[in-house]
Amino acid sequence: MQPVGLDRAPWKTATPVRDIFREAFERVGLPYYSPHSLRKTLGALGERMCQNAEQLKAWSQNLGHDSVMTTLTSYGATPPTRLPC
């Protein structure tokens, strides 16, 4: 019997994960969104949900970031509609 699942060899590019996302979105009839757009969404959600620095740090680590500043600077841009006047 042959093993079924993902190959343990690391990917050299992000193309395989993009292909997985593309196929998954097509199967459910939704427009394609890149894996990076999911990370941006999770970054924005973390900004709203985390109530203290410890929670934000944990959220950032779960996104694979060593530093919470990576999360805040890469995914933390506040939309103009939320900026004070």
PyMOL Python script that loads the backbone (N, CA, C, O; Angstrom):
from pymol import cmd

cmd.read_pdbstr("""\
ATOM      1  N   MET A   1       0.844  -1.182   0.000  1.00  0.00           N
ATOM      2  CA  MET A   1       0.000   0.000   0.000  1.00  0.00           C
ATOM      3  C   MET A   1       0.887   1.242   0.000  1.00  0.00           C
ATOM      4  O   MET A   1       1.864   1.317   0.744  1.00  0.00           O
ATOM      5  N   GLN A   2       0.539   2.208  -0.835  1.00  0.00           N
ATOM      6  CA  GLN A   2       1.286   3.461  -0.943  1.00  0.00           C
ATOM      7  C   GLN A   2       0.739   4.491   0.040  1.00  0.00           C
ATOM      8  O   GLN A   2      -0.472   4.569   0.248  1.00  0.00           O
ATOM      9  N   PRO A   3       1.634   5.290   0.653  1.00  0.00           N
ATOM     10  CA  PRO A   3       1.141   6.363   1.523  1.00  0.00           C
ATOM     11  C   PRO A   3       0.363   7.398   0.727  1.00  0.00           C
ATOM     12  O   PRO A   3       0.661   7.665  -0.437  1.00  0.00           O
ATOM     13  N   VAL A   4      -0.625   7.965   1.368  1.00  0.00           N
ATOM     14  CA  VAL A   4      -1.447   8.991   0.736  1.00  0.00           C
ATOM     15  C   VAL A   4      -1.314  10.259   1.569  1.00  0.00           C
ATOM     16  O   VAL A   4      -1.355  10.204   2.799  1.00  0.00           O
ATOM     17  N   GLY A   5      -1.158  11.388   0.911  1.00  0.00           N
ATOM     18  CA  GLY A   5      -1.063  12.652   1.630  1.00  0.00           C
ATOM     19  C   GLY A   5       0.005  13.532   1.040  1.00  0.00           C
ATOM     20  O   GLY A   5       0.397  13.365  -0.115  1.00  0.00           O
ATOM     21  N   LEU A   6       0.472  14.467   1.832  1.00  0.00           N
ATOM     22  CA  LEU A   6       1.474  15.418   1.380  1.00  0.00           C
ATOM     23  C   LEU A   6       2.866  14.811   1.443  1.00  0.00           C
ATOM     24  O   LEU A   6       3.178  14.019   2.333  1.00  0.00           O
ATOM     25  N   ASP A   7       3.676  15.189   0.503  1.00  0.00           N
ATOM     26  CA  ASP A   7       5.088  14.802   0.504  1.00  0.00           C
ATOM     27  C   ASP A   7       5.796  15.566   1.612  1.00  0.00           C
ATOM     28  O   ASP A   7       5.501  16.739   1.841  1.00  0.00           O
ATOM     29  N   ARG A   8       6.724  14.917   2.299  1.00  0.00           N
ATOM     30  CA  ARG A   8       7.432  15.582   3.397  1.00  0.00           C
ATOM     31  C   ARG A   8       8.538  16.512   2.902  1.00  0.00           C
ATOM     32  O   ARG A   8       9.087  17.286   3.687  1.00  0.00           O
ATOM     33  N   ALA A   9       8.870  16.449   1.630  1.00  0.00           N
ATOM     34  CA  ALA A   9       9.915  17.321   1.084  1.00  0.00           C
ATOM     35  C   ALA A   9       9.406  18.773   1.078  1.00  0.00           C
ATOM     36  O   ALA A   9       8.254  19.018   0.722  1.00  0.00           O
ATOM     37  N   PRO A  10      10.249  19.725   1.467  1.00  0.00           N
ATOM     38  CA  PRO A  10       9.807  21.126   1.475  1.00  0.00           C
ATOM     39  C   PRO A  10       9.564  21.642   0.055  1.00  0.00           C
ATOM     40  O   PRO A  10      10.204  21.206  -0.903  1.00  0.00           O
ATOM     41  N   TRP A  11       8.642  22.560  -0.049  1.00  0.00           N
ATOM     42  CA  TRP A  11       8.365  23.178  -1.332  1.00  0.00           C
ATOM     43  C   TRP A  11       9.395  24.257  -1.600  1.00  0.00           C
ATOM     44  O   TRP A  11       9.810  24.972  -0.688  1.00  0.00           O
ATOM     45  N   LYS A  12       9.804  24.372  -2.845  1.00  0.00           N
ATOM     46  CA  LYS A  12      10.788  25.391  -3.227  1.00  0.00           C
ATOM     47  C   LYS A  12      10.130  26.723  -3.538  1.00  0.00           C
ATOM     48  O   LYS A  12      10.769  27.773  -3.477  1.00  0.00           O
ATOM     49  N   THR A  13       8.851  26.672  -3.871  1.00  0.00           N
ATOM     50  CA  THR A  13       8.091  27.893  -4.163  1.00  0.00           C
ATOM     51  C   THR A  13       6.725  27.781  -3.493  1.00  0.00           C
ATOM     52  O   THR A  13       6.378  26.742  -2.932  1.00  0.00           O
ATOM     53  N   ALA A  14       5.968  28.855  -3.559  1.00  0.00           N
ATOM     54  CA  ALA A  14       4.615  28.853  -2.992  1.00  0.00           C
ATOM     55  C   ALA A  14       3.573  28.334  -3.981  1.00  0.00           C
ATOM     56  O   ALA A  14       2.387  28.273  -3.654  1.00  0.00           O
ATOM     57  N   THR A  15       3.999  27.963  -5.175  1.00  0.00           N
ATOM     58  CA  THR A  15       3.066  27.511  -6.207  1.00  0.00           C
ATOM     59  C   THR A  15       2.183  26.349  -5.753  1.00  0.00           C
ATOM     60  O   THR A  15       0.980  26.390  -6.007  1.00  0.00           O
ATOM     61  N   PRO A  16       2.716  25.313  -5.094  1.00  0.00           N
ATOM     62  CA  PRO A  16       1.832  24.205  -4.694  1.00  0.00           C
ATOM     63  C   PRO A  16       0.696  24.634  -3.755  1.00  0.00           C
ATOM     64  O   PRO A  16      -0.434  24.171  -3.906  1.00  0.00           O
ATOM     65  N   VAL A  17       0.983  25.500  -2.802  1.00  0.00           N
ATOM     66  CA  VAL A  17      -0.082  25.915  -1.885  1.00  0.00           C
ATOM     67  C   VAL A  17      -1.080  26.816  -2.611  1.00  0.00           C
ATOM     68  O   VAL A  17      -2.274  26.774  -2.315  1.00  0.00           O
ATOM     69  N   ARG A  18      -0.615  27.616  -3.540  1.00  0.00           N
ATOM     70  CA  ARG A  18      -1.547  28.430  -4.342  1.00  0.00           C
ATOM     71  C   ARG A  18      -2.462  27.523  -5.160  1.00  0.00           C
ATOM     72  O   ARG A  18      -3.659  27.785  -5.276  1.00  0.00           O
ATOM     73  N   ASP A  19      -1.899  26.458  -5.724  1.00  0.00           N
ATOM     74  CA  ASP A  19      -2.702  25.506  -6.503  1.00  0.00           C
ATOM     75  C   ASP A  19      -3.757  24.835  -5.621  1.00  0.00           C
ATOM     76  O   ASP A  19      -4.894  24.638  -6.051  1.00  0.00           O
ATOM     77  N   ILE A  20      -3.383  24.488  -4.395  1.00  0.00           N
ATOM     78  CA  ILE A  20      -4.329  23.875  -3.463  1.00  0.00           C
ATOM     79  C   ILE A  20      -5.458  24.858  -3.160  1.00  0.00           C
ATOM     80  O   ILE A  20      -6.630  24.482  -3.187  1.00  0.00           O
ATOM     81  N   PHE A  21      -5.115  26.108  -2.873  1.00  0.00           N
ATOM     82  CA  PHE A  21      -6.131  27.128  -2.615  1.00  0.00           C
ATOM     83  C   PHE A  21      -7.033  27.308  -3.832  1.00  0.00           C
ATOM     84  O   PHE A  21      -8.257  27.338  -3.702  1.00  0.00           O
ATOM     85  N   ARG A  22      -6.431  27.429  -5.010  1.00  0.00           N
ATOM     86  CA  ARG A  22      -7.204  27.657  -6.238  1.00  0.00           C
ATOM     87  C   ARG A  22      -8.218  26.529  -6.448  1.00  0.00           C
ATOM     88  O   ARG A  22      -9.388  26.783  -6.734  1.00  0.00           O
ATOM     89  N   GLU A  23      -7.762  25.293  -6.305  1.00  0.00           N
ATOM     90  CA  GLU A  23      -8.650  24.144  -6.505  1.00  0.00           C
ATOM     91  C   GLU A  23      -9.762  24.115  -5.457  1.00  0.00           C
ATOM     92  O   GLU A  23     -10.914  23.827  -5.781  1.00  0.00           O
ATOM     93  N   ALA A  24      -9.421  24.412  -4.206  1.00  0.00           N
ATOM     94  CA  ALA A  24     -10.426  24.405  -3.142  1.00  0.00           C
ATOM     95  C   ALA A  24     -11.508  25.460  -3.390  1.00  0.00           C
ATOM     96  O   ALA A  24     -12.696  25.186  -3.220  1.00  0.00           O
ATOM     97  N   PHE A  25     -11.096  26.662  -3.791  1.00  0.00           N
ATOM     98  CA  PHE A  25     -12.076  27.712  -4.071  1.00  0.00           C
ATOM     99  C   PHE A  25     -12.944  27.356  -5.275  1.00  0.00           C
ATOM    100  O   PHE A  25     -14.149  27.608  -5.271  1.00  0.00           O
ATOM    101  N   GLU A  26     -12.334  26.773  -6.303  1.00  0.00           N
ATOM    102  CA  GLU A  26     -13.104  26.357  -7.478  1.00  0.00           C
ATOM    103  C   GLU A  26     -14.142  25.304  -7.108  1.00  0.00           C
ATOM    104  O   GLU A  26     -15.277  25.355  -7.582  1.00  0.00           O
ATOM    105  N   ARG A  27     -13.758  24.355  -6.268  1.00  0.00           N
ATOM    106  CA  ARG A  27     -14.671  23.267  -5.880  1.00  0.00           C
ATOM    107  C   ARG A  27     -15.930  23.770  -5.185  1.00  0.00           C
ATOM    108  O   ARG A  27     -16.995  23.168  -5.316  1.00  0.00           O
ATOM    109  N   VAL A  28     -15.816  24.855  -4.458  1.00  0.00           N
ATOM    110  CA  VAL A  28     -16.989  25.380  -3.747  1.00  0.00           C
ATOM    111  C   VAL A  28     -17.605  26.585  -4.452  1.00  0.00           C
ATOM    112  O   VAL A  28     -18.501  27.236  -3.914  1.00  0.00           O
ATOM    113  N   GLY A  29     -17.119  26.879  -5.660  1.00  0.00           N
ATOM    114  CA  GLY A  29     -17.725  27.934  -6.461  1.00  0.00           C
ATOM    115  C   GLY A  29     -17.433  29.349  -6.000  1.00  0.00           C
ATOM    116  O   GLY A  29     -18.231  30.256  -6.237  1.00  0.00           O
ATOM    117  N   LEU A  30     -16.296  29.547  -5.342  1.00  0.00           N
ATOM    118  CA  LEU A  30     -15.926  30.883  -4.886  1.00  0.00           C
ATOM    119  C   LEU A  30     -14.777  31.428  -5.717  1.00  0.00           C
ATOM    120  O   LEU A  30     -14.003  30.656  -6.283  1.00  0.00           O
ATOM    121  N   PRO A  31     -14.655  32.761  -5.799  1.00  0.00           N
ATOM    122  CA  PRO A  31     -13.502  33.326  -6.494  1.00  0.00           C
ATOM    123  C   PRO A  31     -12.226  33.020  -5.713  1.00  0.00           C
ATOM    124  O   PRO A  31     -12.252  32.883  -4.490  1.00  0.00           O
ATOM    125  N   TYR A  32     -11.132  32.917  -6.421  1.00  0.00           N
ATOM    126  CA  TYR A  32      -9.839  32.583  -5.818  1.00  0.00           C
ATOM    127  C   TYR A  32      -9.319  33.723  -4.954  1.00  0.00           C
ATOM    128  O   TYR A  32      -9.362  34.889  -5.348  1.00  0.00           O
ATOM    129  N   TYR A  33      -8.831  33.373  -3.780  1.00  0.00           N
ATOM    130  CA  TYR A  33      -8.098  34.284  -2.902  1.00  0.00           C
ATOM    131  C   TYR A  33      -6.777  33.615  -2.572  1.00  0.00           C
ATOM    132  O   TYR A  33      -6.739  32.417  -2.290  1.00  0.00           O
ATOM    133  N   SER A  34      -5.708  34.368  -2.604  1.00  0.00           N
ATOM    134  CA  SER A  34      -4.375  33.815  -2.375  1.00  0.00           C
ATOM    135  C   SER A  34      -4.184  33.447  -0.907  1.00  0.00           C
ATOM    136  O   SER A  34      -4.879  33.974  -0.038  1.00  0.00           O
ATOM    137  N   PRO A  35      -3.237  32.539  -0.627  1.00  0.00           N
ATOM    138  CA  PRO A  35      -2.928  32.230   0.769  1.00  0.00           C
ATOM    139  C   PRO A  35      -2.529  33.480   1.560  1.00  0.00           C
ATOM    140  O   PRO A  35      -2.844  33.593   2.745  1.00  0.00           O
ATOM    141  N   HIS A  36      -1.846  34.403   0.914  1.00  0.00           N
ATOM    142  CA  HIS A  36      -1.431  35.620   1.600  1.00  0.00           C
ATOM    143  C   HIS A  36      -2.629  36.470   2.007  1.00  0.00           C
ATOM    144  O   HIS A  36      -2.592  37.134   3.043  1.00  0.00           O
ATOM    145  N   SER A  37      -3.687  36.455   1.205  1.00  0.00           N
ATOM    146  CA  SER A  37      -4.884  37.221   1.580  1.00  0.00           C
ATOM    147  C   SER A  37      -5.510  36.635   2.843  1.00  0.00           C
ATOM    148  O   SER A  37      -6.099  37.372   3.634  1.00  0.00           O
ATOM    149  N   LEU A  38      -5.394  35.332   3.042  1.00  0.00           N
ATOM    150  CA  LEU A  38      -5.878  34.722   4.276  1.00  0.00           C
ATOM    151  C   LEU A  38      -5.056  35.200   5.474  1.00  0.00           C
ATOM    152  O   LEU A  38      -5.607  35.491   6.536  1.00  0.00           O
ATOM    153  N   ARG A  39      -3.745  35.279   5.297  1.00  0.00           N
ATOM    154  CA  ARG A  39      -2.882  35.776   6.375  1.00  0.00           C
ATOM    155  C   ARG A  39      -3.227  37.234   6.706  1.00  0.00           C
ATOM    156  O   ARG A  39      -3.245  37.616   7.876  1.00  0.00           O
ATOM    157  N   LYS A  40      -3.497  38.039   5.689  1.00  0.00           N
ATOM    158  CA  LYS A  40      -3.878  39.437   5.929  1.00  0.00           C
ATOM    159  C   LYS A  40      -5.190  39.501   6.715  1.00  0.00           C
ATOM    160  O   LYS A  40      -5.334  40.316   7.627  1.00  0.00           O
ATOM    161  N   THR A  41      -6.128  38.650   6.362  1.00  0.00           N
ATOM    162  CA  THR A  41      -7.401  38.606   7.066  1.00  0.00           C
ATOM    163  C   THR A  41      -7.199  38.191   8.516  1.00  0.00           C
ATOM    164  O   THR A  41      -7.781  38.785   9.424  1.00  0.00           O
ATOM    165  N   LEU A  42      -6.368  37.164   8.733  1.00  0.00           N
ATOM    166  CA  LEU A  42      -6.093  36.714  10.100  1.00  0.00           C
ATOM    167  C   LEU A  42      -5.355  37.785  10.901  1.00  0.00           C
ATOM    168  O   LEU A  42      -5.599  37.936  12.099  1.00  0.00           O
ATOM    169  N   GLY A  43      -4.461  38.526  10.261  1.00  0.00           N
ATOM    170  CA  GLY A  43      -3.768  39.620  10.937  1.00  0.00           C
ATOM    171  C   GLY A  43      -4.748  40.689  11.397  1.00  0.00           C
ATOM    172  O   GLY A  43      -4.666  41.172  12.527  1.00  0.00           O
ATOM    173  N   ALA A  44      -5.674  41.055  10.519  1.00  0.00           N
ATOM    174  CA  ALA A  44      -6.678  42.067  10.864  1.00  0.00           C
ATOM    175  C   ALA A  44      -7.615  41.559  11.957  1.00  0.00           C
ATOM    176  O   ALA A  44      -7.997  42.317  12.848  1.00  0.00           O
ATOM    177  N   LEU A  45      -7.986  40.286  11.893  1.00  0.00           N
ATOM    178  CA  LEU A  45      -8.852  39.711  12.915  1.00  0.00           C
ATOM    179  C   LEU A  45      -8.155  39.716  14.275  1.00  0.00           C
ATOM    180  O   LEU A  45      -8.776  40.020  15.293  1.00  0.00           O
ATOM    181  N   GLY A  46      -6.884  39.383  14.288  1.00  0.00           N
ATOM    182  CA  GLY A  46      -6.125  39.392  15.526  1.00  0.00           C
ATOM    183  C   GLY A  46      -6.070  40.771  16.158  1.00  0.00           C
ATOM    184  O   GLY A  46      -6.161  40.914  17.377  1.00  0.00           O
ATOM    185  N   GLU A  47      -5.922  41.778  15.321  1.00  0.00           N
ATOM    186  CA  GLU A  47      -5.916  43.160  15.826  1.00  0.00           C
ATOM    187  C   GLU A  47      -7.193  43.486  16.583  1.00  0.00           C
ATOM    188  O   GLU A  47      -7.159  44.174  17.603  1.00  0.00           O
ATOM    189  N   ARG A  48      -8.300  43.001  16.092  1.00  0.00           N
ATOM    190  CA  ARG A  48      -9.596  43.297  16.708  1.00  0.00           C
ATOM    191  C   ARG A  48      -9.882  42.420  17.922  1.00  0.00           C
ATOM    192  O   ARG A  48     -10.489  42.875  18.892  1.00  0.00           O
ATOM    193  N   MET A  49      -9.446  41.165  17.868  1.00  0.00           N
ATOM    194  CA  MET A  49      -9.815  40.214  18.911  1.00  0.00           C
ATOM    195  C   MET A  49      -8.877  40.212  20.114  1.00  0.00           C
ATOM    196  O   MET A  49      -9.320  40.018  21.246  1.00  0.00           O
ATOM    197  N   CYS A  50      -7.604  40.423  19.881  1.00  0.00           N
ATOM    198  CA  CYS A  50      -6.636  40.340  20.975  1.00  0.00           C
ATOM    199  C   CYS A  50      -6.827  41.516  21.925  1.00  0.00           C
ATOM    200  O   CYS A  50      -6.876  42.670  21.500  1.00  0.00           O
ATOM    201  N   GLN A  51      -6.935  41.212  23.209  1.00  0.00           N
ATOM    202  CA  GLN A  51      -7.234  42.240  24.196  1.00  0.00           C
ATOM    203  C   GLN A  51      -6.017  42.729  24.957  1.00  0.00           C
ATOM    204  O   GLN A  51      -6.111  43.692  25.718  1.00  0.00           O
ATOM    205  N   ASN A  52      -4.869  42.078  24.764  1.00  0.00           N
ATOM    206  CA  ASN A  52      -3.656  42.521  25.451  1.00  0.00           C
ATOM    207  C   ASN A  52      -2.431  42.071  24.648  1.00  0.00           C
ATOM    208  O   ASN A  52      -2.549  41.339  23.666  1.00  0.00           O
ATOM    209  N   ALA A  53      -1.278  42.517  25.080  1.00  0.00           N
ATOM    210  CA  ALA A  53      -0.038  42.232  24.348  1.00  0.00           C
ATOM    211  C   ALA A  53       0.264  40.738  24.285  1.00  0.00           C
ATOM    212  O   ALA A  53       0.746  40.244  23.266  1.00  0.00           O
ATOM    213  N   GLU A  54      -0.016  40.016  25.374  1.00  0.00           N
ATOM    214  CA  GLU A  54       0.258  38.578  25.396  1.00  0.00           C
ATOM    215  C   GLU A  54      -0.568  37.847  24.341  1.00  0.00           C
ATOM    216  O   GLU A  54      -0.051  36.977  23.640  1.00  0.00           O
ATOM    217  N   GLN A  55      -1.835  38.191  24.228  1.00  0.00           N
ATOM    218  CA  GLN A  55      -2.691  37.576  23.222  1.00  0.00           C
ATOM    219  C   GLN A  55      -2.217  37.917  21.815  1.00  0.00           C
ATOM    220  O   GLN A  55      -2.194  37.054  20.937  1.00  0.00           O
ATOM    221  N   LEU A  56      -1.841  39.166  21.603  1.00  0.00           N
ATOM    222  CA  LEU A  56      -1.361  39.577  20.285  1.00  0.00           C
ATOM    223  C   LEU A  56      -0.064  38.859  19.927  1.00  0.00           C
ATOM    224  O   LEU A  56       0.125  38.469  18.775  1.00  0.00           O
ATOM    225  N   LYS A  57       0.827  38.678  20.891  1.00  0.00           N
ATOM    226  CA  LYS A  57       2.073  37.954  20.653  1.00  0.00           C
ATOM    227  C   LYS A  57       1.775  36.501  20.280  1.00  0.00           C
ATOM    228  O   LYS A  57       2.380  35.966  19.351  1.00  0.00           O
ATOM    229  N   ALA A  58       0.857  35.865  20.989  1.00  0.00           N
ATOM    230  CA  ALA A  58       0.483  34.485  20.675  1.00  0.00           C
ATOM    231  C   ALA A  58      -0.130  34.399  19.278  1.00  0.00           C
ATOM    232  O   ALA A  58       0.165  33.474  18.521  1.00  0.00           O
ATOM    233  N   TRP A  59      -0.978  35.361  18.944  1.00  0.00           N
ATOM    234  CA  TRP A  59      -1.601  35.400  17.615  1.00  0.00           C
ATOM    235  C   TRP A  59      -0.518  35.513  16.545  1.00  0.00           C
ATOM    236  O   TRP A  59      -0.549  34.809  15.536  1.00  0.00           O
ATOM    237  N   SER A  60       0.423  36.392  16.778  1.00  0.00           N
ATOM    238  CA  SER A  60       1.526  36.609  15.849  1.00  0.00           C
ATOM    239  C   SER A  60       2.352  35.336  15.663  1.00  0.00           C
ATOM    240  O   SER A  60       2.719  34.978  14.544  1.00  0.00           O
ATOM    241  N   GLN A  61       2.636  34.664  16.767  1.00  0.00           N
ATOM    242  CA  GLN A  61       3.406  33.413  16.677  1.00  0.00           C
ATOM    243  C   GLN A  61       2.633  32.354  15.904  1.00  0.00           C
ATOM    244  O   GLN A  61       3.227  31.581  15.152  1.00  0.00           O
ATOM    245  N   ASN A  62       1.325  32.310  16.080  1.00  0.00           N
ATOM    246  CA  ASN A  62       0.516  31.348  15.338  1.00  0.00           C
ATOM    247  C   ASN A  62       0.494  31.642  13.837  1.00  0.00           C
ATOM    248  O   ASN A  62       0.233  30.750  13.029  1.00  0.00           O
ATOM    249  N   LEU A  63       0.768  32.885  13.471  1.00  0.00           N
ATOM    250  CA  LEU A  63       0.912  33.230  12.056  1.00  0.00           C
ATOM    251  C   LEU A  63       2.310  32.897  11.539  1.00  0.00           C
ATOM    252  O   LEU A  63       2.592  33.045  10.350  1.00  0.00           O
ATOM    253  N   GLY A  64       3.187  32.442  12.449  1.00  0.00           N
ATOM    254  CA  GLY A  64       4.541  32.058  12.061  1.00  0.00           C
ATOM    255  C   GLY A  64       5.555  33.176  12.153  1.00  0.00           C
ATOM    256  O   GLY A  64       6.650  33.068  11.602  1.00  0.00           O
ATOM    257  N   HIS A  65       5.203  34.257  12.845  1.00  0.00           N
ATOM    258  CA  HIS A  65       6.111  35.393  12.970  1.00  0.00           C
ATOM    259  C   HIS A  65       6.917  35.299  14.259  1.00  0.00           C
ATOM    260  O   HIS A  65       6.379  34.959  15.312  1.00  0.00           O
ATOM    261  N   ASP A  66       8.201  35.600  14.171  1.00  0.00           N
ATOM    262  CA  ASP A  66       9.056  35.638  15.354  1.00  0.00           C
ATOM    263  C   ASP A  66       8.777  36.882  16.186  1.00  0.00           C
ATOM    264  O   ASP A  66       8.916  36.864  17.409  1.00  0.00           O
ATOM    265  N   SER A  67       8.391  37.938  15.532  1.00  0.00           N
ATOM    266  CA  SER A  67       8.175  39.213  16.201  1.00  0.00           C
ATOM    267  C   SER A  67       6.755  39.706  15.954  1.00  0.00           C
ATOM    268  O   SER A  67       6.247  39.633  14.835  1.00  0.00           O
ATOM    269  N   VAL A  68       6.123  40.206  17.008  1.00  0.00           N
ATOM    270  CA  VAL A  68       4.795  40.781  16.851  1.00  0.00           C
ATOM    271  C   VAL A  68       4.839  41.988  15.917  1.00  0.00           C
ATOM    272  O   VAL A  68       3.840  42.314  15.275  1.00  0.00           O
ATOM    273  N   MET A  69       5.998  42.654  15.841  1.00  0.00           N
ATOM    274  CA  MET A  69       6.124  43.806  14.940  1.00  0.00           C
ATOM    275  C   MET A  69       5.957  43.390  13.482  1.00  0.00           C
ATOM    276  O   MET A  69       5.470  44.176  12.669  1.00  0.00           O
ATOM    277  N   THR A  70       6.349  42.175  13.143  1.00  0.00           N
ATOM    278  CA  THR A  70       6.129  41.686  11.773  1.00  0.00           C
ATOM    279  C   THR A  70       4.641  41.660  11.473  1.00  0.00           C
ATOM    280  O   THR A  70       4.203  42.092  10.406  1.00  0.00           O
ATOM    281  N   THR A  71       3.872  41.152  12.417  1.00  0.00           N
ATOM    282  CA  THR A  71       2.424  41.098  12.234  1.00  0.00           C
ATOM    283  C   THR A  71       1.847  42.499  12.116  1.00  0.00           C
ATOM    284  O   THR A  71       1.040  42.775  11.229  1.00  0.00           O
ATOM    285  N   LEU A  72       2.265  43.382  13.015  1.00  0.00           N
ATOM    286  CA  LEU A  72       1.698  44.732  13.025  1.00  0.00           C
ATOM    287  C   LEU A  72       2.095  45.546  11.805  1.00  0.00           C
ATOM    288  O   LEU A  72       1.278  46.298  11.273  1.00  0.00           O
ATOM    289  N   THR A  73       3.339  45.409  11.352  1.00  0.00           N
ATOM    290  CA  THR A  73       3.776  46.219  10.215  1.00  0.00           C
ATOM    291  C   THR A  73       3.379  45.615   8.877  1.00  0.00           C
ATOM    292  O   THR A  73       3.162  46.349   7.913  1.00  0.00           O
ATOM    293  N   SER A  74       3.279  44.302   8.801  1.00  0.00           N
ATOM    294  CA  SER A  74       2.937  43.659   7.532  1.00  0.00           C
ATOM    295  C   SER A  74       1.435  43.526   7.326  1.00  0.00           C
ATOM    296  O   SER A  74       0.949  43.594   6.197  1.00  0.00           O
ATOM    297  N   TYR A  75       0.705  43.337   8.417  1.00  0.00           N
ATOM    298  CA  TYR A  75      -0.728  43.064   8.298  1.00  0.00           C
ATOM    299  C   TYR A  75      -1.583  44.015   9.122  1.00  0.00           C
ATOM    300  O   TYR A  75      -2.803  43.858   9.184  1.00  0.00           O
ATOM    301  N   GLY A  76      -0.965  44.984   9.745  1.00  0.00           N
ATOM    302  CA  GLY A  76      -1.691  45.806  10.693  1.00  0.00           C
ATOM    303  C   GLY A  76      -2.064  47.192  10.225  1.00  0.00           C
ATOM    304  O   GLY A  76      -2.362  48.046  11.060  1.00  0.00           O
ATOM    305  N   ALA A  77      -2.062  47.454   8.954  1.00  0.00           N
ATOM    306  CA  ALA A  77      -2.432  48.787   8.475  1.00  0.00           C
ATOM    307  C   ALA A  77      -3.899  49.065   8.815  1.00  0.00           C
ATOM    308  O   ALA A  77      -4.786  48.285   8.469  1.00  0.00           O
ATOM    309  N   THR A  78      -4.132  50.155   9.479  1.00  0.00           N
ATOM    310  CA  THR A  78      -5.491  50.535   9.838  1.00  0.00           C
ATOM    311  C   THR A  78      -6.161  51.192   8.630  1.00  0.00           C
ATOM    312  O   THR A  78      -5.637  52.153   8.067  1.00  0.00           O
ATOM    313  N   PRO A  79      -7.316  50.670   8.240  1.00  0.00           N
ATOM    314  CA  PRO A  79      -7.987  51.264   7.083  1.00  0.00           C
ATOM    315  C   PRO A  79      -8.380  52.720   7.368  1.00  0.00           C
ATOM    316  O   PRO A  79      -8.699  53.065   8.505  1.00  0.00           O
ATOM    317  N   PRO A  80      -8.357  53.560   6.347  1.00  0.00           N
ATOM    318  CA  PRO A  80      -8.682  54.982   6.529  1.00  0.00           C
ATOM    319  C   PRO A  80     -10.032  55.208   7.211  1.00  0.00           C
ATOM    320  O   PRO A  80     -10.213  56.201   7.915  1.00  0.00           O
ATOM    321  N   THR A  81     -10.979  54.290   7.007  1.00  0.00           N
ATOM    322  CA  THR A  81     -12.305  54.467   7.609  1.00  0.00           C
ATOM    323  C   THR A  81     -12.278  54.314   9.133  1.00  0.00           C
ATOM    324  O   THR A  81     -13.225  54.716   9.809  1.00  0.00           O
ATOM    325  N   ARG A  82     -11.194  53.733   9.681  1.00  0.00           N
ATOM    326  CA  ARG A  82     -11.090  53.557  11.131  1.00  0.00           C
ATOM    327  C   ARG A  82     -10.159  54.577  11.785  1.00  0.00           C
ATOM    328  O   ARG A  82      -9.993  54.578  13.005  1.00  0.00           O
ATOM    329  N   LEU A  83      -9.560  55.433  10.983  1.00  0.00           N
ATOM    330  CA  LEU A  83      -8.679  56.453  11.538  1.00  0.00           C
ATOM    331  C   LEU A  83      -9.508  57.588  12.123  1.00  0.00           C
ATOM    332  O   LEU A  83     -10.542  57.956  11.565  1.00  0.00           O
ATOM    333  N   PRO A  84      -9.050  58.154  13.264  1.00  0.00           N
ATOM    334  CA  PRO A  84      -9.799  59.292  13.816  1.00  0.00           C
ATOM    335  C   PRO A  84      -9.655  60.512  12.911  1.00  0.00           C
ATOM    336  O   PRO A  84      -8.703  60.622  12.138  1.00  0.00           O
ATOM    337  N   CYS A  85     -10.593  61.399  13.019  1.00  0.00           N
ATOM    338  CA  CYS A  85     -10.583  62.633  12.198  1.00  0.00           C
ATOM    339  C   CYS A  85      -9.465  63.539  12.608  1.00  0.00           C
ATOM    340  O   CYS A  85      -9.301  64.615  12.033  1.00  0.00           O
TER     341      CYS A  85
END
""", "prot")
cmd.dss("prot")
cmd.show_as("cartoon", "prot")
cmd.util.cbc("prot")
cmd.orient("prot")
